[in-house]
Amino acid sequence: MEKINIDIIKEKLKNSYDVKYREMQCDMGIIHAVFIDDLCDSKFISEYIFNPLIQRKIENVDLDYIKKEVLPANIIGDVNSNEEAISHVLSGDLVLIFSFLNKSIYCEAKGYVRRSVGIPVTENVIKGPREGFTEAFVDNVSMIRRKIKNSSLKFEPLSLGSKSNTVVVICYIEGVAPKKLVDYIRKKVSNIQLDFILDTNYIEEALKNKNTAFDTIGTTEKPDVVASKLLEGKVAIIVDGTPFVITAPYFFIDNIQSPDDYYSNKYFANLARITRLISFMVACLLSGVYLALATFHFSLIPSVLAVRLAVARAGIPLPTVLELILMTYFFQILREAGIRLPQSIGQAMSIVGALILGDAVVGVGLASQTTVVIVALSSISSFLVPKLYGALSIWNIIIILFSSVLGLPGFYIGFFVFIAHMAGLESCGYPYLFPLGTLENFKFKDLIYRQDLNKISNSIFDKDDYNEKV
């Protein structure tokens, strides 16, 4: 055990106004206390640490006696080095250095300001739990614990970031999550070499596929969603300082599912899922099909509709492909403006902007009414699968470009490239399209059609499959 030197600690933490030092004289000698005022509960320190040390007569030069008989703090531990002492101070603990023992201990005295548990902004539900994660990882752990009261639920803490020393917690249910998956994620996360970790995305980039716009790692703000993923056999990663929790592996089918599906009527939930899946196809493919038919295969369009399309395009100076790309770009601008502006005016601006912009573009002859309808329908459909919005925006343009060169054959090529790209993705060693297109046998009962809850409330991984992977 390294001797803790108060002078070294003061040198390391100099020029920090919130670091407090105090010397206390007891019968055996001097006790040095070091803590950060902003991160600790000053009232708790005064009442339960300083007062017992000063008022109680300490005659026994034994650290165990002090920890067990003198200090009533909940969590007390030994400090073995100067670096460890500094780490505890920066984490919100109080470090006590006993000059007469040449030993030190830390006492948990955290008391920093936390955001109260509120409704998650990014995941609204009609029915179901309303609580969302906060930036404090201890609160997030407690919310998961309340959902899953199981001794097999494990939380493995790690400290990542050579400069930030951010707490990262790997969470899984032992015996439910495959050992291969837990080992893979533990190894990947432990090998992250960064100066600082500020958000879950620093962890995501180490786990997900690099060359794709699809998210192969999931994130959520809802404790009930994390609890359900853990019970399915997946792994969660909690990062201190952010309300988003990572879940892995993350499959394509997870984008079609919603927390509402399990709290509402089964038949309505299934209708909503089918609607989301159709909206995904519309958002990705509608513009390409329209371009191919309107440019290369006019004869495939019913004659009445073909006449109307020709009349609508009369006087439009731009080719159809430029119309589509230009209108898609305008909708992207409106979406970004609606997100970045304050919430009170963002929604009104996006709605009014879309109406005015669409009417103005048609009025000046930059785009036809049909093109505006196609792009608007594609954009609105993408909002039904918000986690796929980024990927859909990119692949929509790619398929439009394929269709603009070869018509329907180009559209088919672009579509097959799109499907092949998704089929080639993996999430933590598992196919992204799981359970589609794979011979691996997992017990995944909840796909497009949501069955009765008593039939799907089981682990995603069969027990025999788990034992085989172990």
HELIX and SHEET records of a PDB file:
HELIX    1   1 ILE A    6  LYS A   12  1                                   7    
HELIX    2   2 SER A   42  ILE A   45  1                                   4    
HELIX    3   3 SER A   46  PHE A   50  3                                   5    
HELIX    4   4 ASN A   51  GLN A   55  1                                   5    
HELIX    5   5 LEU A   63  TYR A   65  1                                   3    
HELIX    6   6 ILE A   66  VAL A   70  3                                   5    
HELIX    7   7 ASN A   82  LEU A   90  1                                   9    
HELIX    8   8 PHE A  137  LYS A  147  1                                  11    
HELIX    9   9 LYS A  179  SER A  190  1                                  12    
HELIX   10  10 ASN A  201  LEU A  207  1                                   7    
HELIX   11  11 PRO A  223  GLU A  232  1                                  10    
HELIX   12  12 ILE A  253  ILE A  256  1                                   4    
HELIX   13  13 PRO A  259  TYR A  262  5                                   4    
HELIX   14  14 LYS A  266  THR A  295  1                                  30    
HELIX   15  15 PHE A  298  LEU A  300  5                                   3    
HELIX   16  16 SER A  303  ARG A  313  1                                  11    
HELIX   17  17 THR A  320  ARG A  340  1                                  21    
HELIX   18  18 GLN A  343  VAL A  364  1                                  22    
HELIX   19  19 GLN A  369  SER A  382  1                                  14    
HELIX   20  20 PRO A  386  LEU A  388  5                                   3    
HELIX   21  21 TYR A  389  LEU A  406  1                                  18    
HELIX   22  22 LEU A  408  ALA A  423  1                                  16    
HELIX   23  23 LEU A  453  ILE A  456  1                                   4    
HELIX   24  24 LYS A  463  LYS A  469  1                                   7    
SHEET    1   A 5 VAL A  19  CYS A  26  0                                        
SHEET    2   A 5 GLY A  29  ILE A  36 -1                                        
SHEET    3   A 5 ASP A  93  PHE A  98 -1                                        
SHEET    4   A 5 LYS A 103  GLU A 108 -1                                        
SHEET    5   A 5 ILE A  76  VAL A  79 -1                                        
SHEET    1   B 5 LEU A 153  LEU A 160  0                                        
SHEET    2   B 5 THR A 166  ILE A 173 -1                                        
SHEET    3   B 5 VAL A 235  VAL A 239 -1                                        
SHEET    4   B 5 VAL A 245  ALA A 248 -1                                        
SHEET    5   B 5 GLY A 218  THR A 220 -1                                        
SHEET    1   C 2 GLU A 426  SER A 427  0                                        
SHEET    2   C 2 TYR A 430  PRO A 431 -1                                        
END                                                                             
